[in-house]
Amino acid sequence: MRKLENEINILIPTVMPFDIDYKDTPTWRKAQLEGKFEIAKTMLIEKMPVAQVVKFTKLTLEQVQTLEKEINP
């Protein structure tokens, strides 16, 4: 039985290689975007200039301006 287990452990990586890139999933991208919006919201609440929020979060100017309008109607 041990010989079989050793053979399986040797063969599986070569026969069935798989690599899951979790950063290329819709869930990961959505979470990253939500995180950026939370950071931007905090920055805007602290009265940081919109240009800096765009620079540091990599959100678009339009996204940050929309968020600013939501915070300060």
SVG drawing of the C-alpha trace seen along z (x, -y; Angstrom):
<svg xmlns="http://www.w3.org/2000/svg" viewBox="-28 -68 35 70">
<polyline fill="none" stroke="black" stroke-width="0.4" points="0.0,0.0 2.8,-2.4 4.4,-1.8 1.1,-2.7 0.8,-5.9 4.3,-7.0 3.6,-6.3 0.4,-8.4 2.2,-11.2 4.8,-11.2 2.5,-10.8 -0.4,-13.2 1.5,-16.4 2.9,-15.3 -0.3,-13.7 -2.8,-16.2 -1.1,-19.5 -3.4,-22.3 -2.9,-25.8 -5.8,-28.0 -5.3,-31.7 -7.8,-33.0 -6.9,-36.6 -8.5,-36.0 -12.0,-35.3 -15.0,-37.6 -15.3,-37.2 -11.7,-38.3 -12.1,-41.3 -15.3,-42.3 -13.7,-42.2 -10.8,-44.2 -13.1,-46.9 -15.2,-47.0 -12.0,-47.4 -11.0,-50.4 -14.4,-52.0 -14.1,-51.6 -10.7,-53.2 -11.9,-56.0 -14.9,-56.6 -12.7,-57.0 -10.3,-59.3 -13.3,-61.5 -14.7,-61.6 -11.3,-62.8 -11.6,-65.6 -8.7,-64.4 -8.7,-66.0 -10.4,-64.0 -7.2,-63.9 -5.3,-62.2 -8.1,-59.6 -8.0,-58.8 -4.2,-58.5 -4.0,-56.2 -7.1,-54.0 -6.7,-53.8 -10.5,-54.4 -11.6,-56.6 -12.4,-60.2 -16.0,-59.5 -16.2,-56.8 -14.7,-59.0 -16.9,-61.9 -20.0,-59.7 -18.9,-58.4 -18.3,-61.9 -21.8,-62.9 -23.2,-59.9 -21.2,-61.0 -22.0,-64.7 -25.4,-65.0"/>
</svg>
